[in-house]
């Protein structure tokens, strides 16, 4: 036991000496491993943060809320024709369907949304390509965590009449009005005058961030005054508190299929999107990121591994007589093999630690300058250290085995 401990300590010391004696080769080895580990740690930290942000955004709408869309979430190949994109033939959702969904006994309420980009002006100030959302009055409940002060939201009557009123977020209020009170001021959206009736504050999330100007208008005003495409409208549906989400989904599906005259064998001409389906789709996207991260990190680890082979082969050659002396004094093959493997793992371990530190610093920066709560998870740390150690063992095995197989007599004759 003591001998093995001595071998480990000796191998570590020799590795440090190799760093000093072969700074360039050792530096390239460490850099290659560090890059590989950095990629894994940085991407895993970002994905963990993004997933947390996505979960927070979904949670704000309520766990039972589901969405009705003209188009499904799909990764199918689509060339823009009805042959490969069958969902393009789906008829758009209508306000009539929205009203009747609201009357279903299992539904608490349902709202509609339309998104577009537009220029918003006030006096000589303007915000280009700003998010302008057409919503039904239920938007404050659907969005969740929205606080309107000062002012108010628009009413059902204002929505039905398409009144030119707007509720802006605090970011837009500051950029357009500074410290002045924005209530009852007139802004122009795509050149059309709208009266500001409220300012809302919403917690930032991954999808929307916290530093973007945003305006919400009655959905009928968006269609009639801002030329928003009614064909792109989607619904958000909230079941009653005493009704399971899947029951409400079945009721909405049955209603829409019946209203559209679809037979049992027909594929639905609309999409029901639940939050678990969104998470599943998101998982596929993050899975692709992990594949990219694996490919990039593999390149870095291979570069580092090649450096390990080069340094270790040089080390074996330079220390041939030393190996012969040790074998003559009773050192076994296993002892020599272990010593050189420890040396290789030390080199790659230093690279792994450097990559881990760089990844952690990047995650810290991302967390502080964006709405993504990036963080390095213990699993990523273990994976990074294991990958760097495995690289050292894998690529250090050949030179270590060569050192262990040296004939002591021939080694002692080596000049």
Residue pairs with C-beta under 8 A, 6 or more apart in sequence:
3 335
4 335
4 338
7 335
7 338
7 339
7 342
8 338
8 342
10 339
10 342
11 338
11 339
11 340
11 341
11 342
11 343
11 346
12 342
12 343
12 346
14 315
14 339
14 343
15 342
15 343
15 344
15 346
15 347
16 346
18 26
18 311
18 315
18 343
18 347
19 26
19 347
19 350
22 311
22 314
25 307
25 310
25 311
25 314
26 307
26 311
26 347
28 303
28 307
29 304
29 307
29 308
29 310
29 311
29 347
29 348
29 351
30 304
30 347
30 348
30 350
30 351
30 354
31 303
31 304
31 351
32 300
32 301
32 302
32 303
32 304
32 305
32 306
32 307
32 351
33 300
33 301
33 304
33 305
33 347
33 348
33 351
33 352
33 354
33 355
33 388
33 391
34 300
34 304
34 351
34 352
34 354
34 355
34 358
35 297
35 300
35 303
35 304
35 355
36 296
36 297
36 298
36 299
36 300
36 301
36 303
36 304
36 355
36 387
36 388
36 391
37 297
37 300
37 301
37 351
37 352
37 354
37 355
37 356
37 359
37 384
37 387
37 388
38 300
38 355
38 356
38 358
38 359
38 362
39 293
39 296
39 297
39 300
39 355
40 293
40 294
40 297
40 355
40 359
40 380
40 383
40 384
40 387
41 355
41 356
41 358
41 359
41 360
41 363
41 376
41 380
41 381
41 384
42 358
42 359
42 362
42 363
43 289
43 290
43 292
43 293
44 290
44 293
44 376
44 377
44 379
44 380
44 383
45 359
45 360
45 362
45 363
45 366
45 374
45 375
45 376
45 377
45 380
46 363
46 366
46 372
46 374
47 286
47 289
47 290
48 374
48 375
48 377
48 380
49 363
49 366
49 367
49 372
49 373
49 374
49 375
50 206
50 286
50 372
50 374
51 282
51 286
52 373
53 205
53 206
53 207
53 371
53 372
53 373
54 206
54 207
54 278
54 279
54 282
55 279
56 205
56 206
57 205
57 206
57 207
57 208
58 275
58 278
58 279
59 144
60 143
60 144
60 145
60 203
60 205
61 142
61 143
61 144
61 236
61 275
62 144
62 238
63 245
63 275
64 238
64 239
64 245
64 248
65 142
65 236
65 237
65 238
65 275
66 236
66 237
66 245
66 248
66 249
66 272
66 273
66 274
66 275
67 234
67 235
67 236
67 237
67 272
67 273
67 274
68 93
68 101
68 234
68 235
68 237
68 252
68 256
68 270
68 271
68 272
68 273
69 93
69 234
69 235
69 270
69 271
69 273
70 87
70 90
70 91
70 92
70 93
70 231
70 232
70 233
70 234
70 270
70 271
71 87
71 90
71 271
72 87
72 271
72 273
73 271
73 273
73 277
73 278
73 281
74 87
75 284
76 84
76 85
77 84
78 84
78 85
79 85
80 88
81 88
82 88
82 89
86 267
87 271
89 269
90 269
90 270
91 260
91 269
92 230
92 231
92 232
92 233
93 112
93 233
93 234
93 235
93 270
94 230
95 112
97 235
97 256
97 259
98 110
98 111
98 112
98 136
98 235
100 255
100 259
101 107
101 110
101 235
101 237
101 252
101 255
101 256
102 109
102 110
104 248
104 251
104 252
104 255
105 251
106 239
106 240
106 243
106 247
106 248
106 251
107 237
107 238
107 239
107 240
107 248
107 251
107 252
108 238
108 239
108 240
108 241
109 138
109 141
109 238
110 138
110 235
110 236
110 237
110 238
111 135
111 136
111 137
111 138
111 139
111 141
111 142
111 235
111 236
112 135
112 136
112 219
112 233
112 234
112 235
112 236
113 133
113 134
113 135
113 136
113 139
113 219
113 233
113 234
113 235
113 236
114 133
114 134
114 135
114 219
114 222
114 223
114 228
114 229
114 230
114 232
114 233
115 131
115 132
115 133
115 134
115 232
116 132
116 134
116 222
116 226
116 228
116 229
117 129
117 130
117 131
117 132
118 129
118 130
118 132
118 189
118 190
118 226
119 126
119 127
119 128
119 129
119 130
119 189
119 190
120 126
120 127
120 130
120 132
120 172
120 176
120 187
120 188
120 189
120 213
120 215
121 127
121 187
121 188
122 176
122 177
122 185
122 186
122 187
122 188
125 175
125 176
127 172
127 175
127 176
127 213
130 172
130 212
130 213
130 214
130 215
131 212
131 213
131 214
131 215
132 189
132 214
132 215
132 216
132 217
132 222
132 226
133 139
133 214
133 215
133 216
133 217
133 222
134 216
134 217
134 218
134 219
134 220
134 221
134 222
134 223
134 226
134 228
135 142
135 216
135 217
135 218
135 219
136 159
136 218
136 219
137 153
137 154
137 155
137 156
137 159
137 218
138 236
139 146
139 153
139 216
140 146
140 148
140 153
140 200
141 238
142 236
142 238
143 202
145 202
145 203
146 200
146 201
146 202
147 200
147 201
147 202
148 167
148 198
148 199
148 200
149 198
149 199
149 200
149 201
150 181
150 183
150 198
150 199
151 167
151 183
151 196
151 197
151 198
151 199
152 197
152 198
153 167
153 197
153 198
153 200
154 163
154 165
154 167
154 197
154 217
154 218
157 163
158 165
158 218
159 218
159 219
159 220
159 221
160 220
161 220
162 218
162 220
162 221
162 223
162 224
162 225
163 218
163 221
164 192
164 193
164 194
164 195
164 217
164 221
164 225
165 194
165 195
165 196
165 197
165 217
165 218
165 221
166 187
166 189
166 194
166 195
166 196
166 197
166 215
166 216
166 217
167 196
167 197
167 198
167 199
167 200
167 215
167 216
167 217
168 176
168 182
168 187
168 196
168 198
168 199
168 200
168 213
168 214
168 215
168 216
169 199
169 200
169 201
169 202
169 213
169 214
169 215
170 199
170 200
170 201
171 210
171 211
171 212
171 213
171 214
172 213
172 214
172 215
173 182
173 199
175 213
176 182
176 187
176 213
177 185
182 196
182 199
183 196
183 197
183 198
183 199
184 195
184 196
184 197
185 195
185 196
186 193
186 194
186 195
186 196
187 193
187 194
187 196
187 215
188 194
189 215
189 217
189 226
190 226
190 227
192 225
192 226
194 215
194 217
194 221
200 216
202 208
203 210
204 210
204 211
204 371
205 371
206 371
206 372
208 214
209 370
209 371
210 371
217 226
219 228
219 233
222 228
223 230
237 248
237 252
239 245
239 247
239 248
240 248
245 274
249 272
249 274
252 272
253 268
253 272
256 268
256 270
257 266
257 268
260 269
260 270
262 268
262 269
297 387
301 387
301 388
301 391
304 348
304 351
304 391
304 395
305 348
305 391
305 394
305 395
306 395
307 347
308 344
308 347
308 348
308 391
308 392
308 395
308 396
309 395
309 396
309 398
309 399
311 347
312 340
312 343
312 344
312 395
312 396
312 399
312 400
313 399
313 402
315 340
315 343
315 399
316 323
316 340
316 399
316 402
316 403
316 406
319 403
320 406
320 411
320 414
321 411
321 412
321 414
323 336
323 403
323 406
323 408
323 411
324 406
324 408
324 409
324 410
324 411
324 412
324 413
324 414
325 411
325 412
326 335
326 336
327 336
327 406
327 408
327 411
328 408
328 412
333 404
333 405
334 404
336 400
336 403
336 404
336 406
337 400
337 401
337 403
337 404
339 400
340 396
340 399
340 400
340 403
340 404
341 392
341 393
341 396
341 397
341 400
343 396
344 392
344 393
344 395
344 396
344 399
344 400
345 389
345 392
345 393
345 396
346 392
347 392
348 388
348 389
348 391
348 392
348 395
349 385
349 388
349 389
349 392
351 388
352 384
352 385
352 387
352 388
352 389
353 385
353 388
355 384
355 388
356 376
356 381
356 384
356 385
359 376
359 380
359 384
360 376
362 374
363 374
363 375
363 376
364 374
366 372
366 374
367 373
367 374
367 375
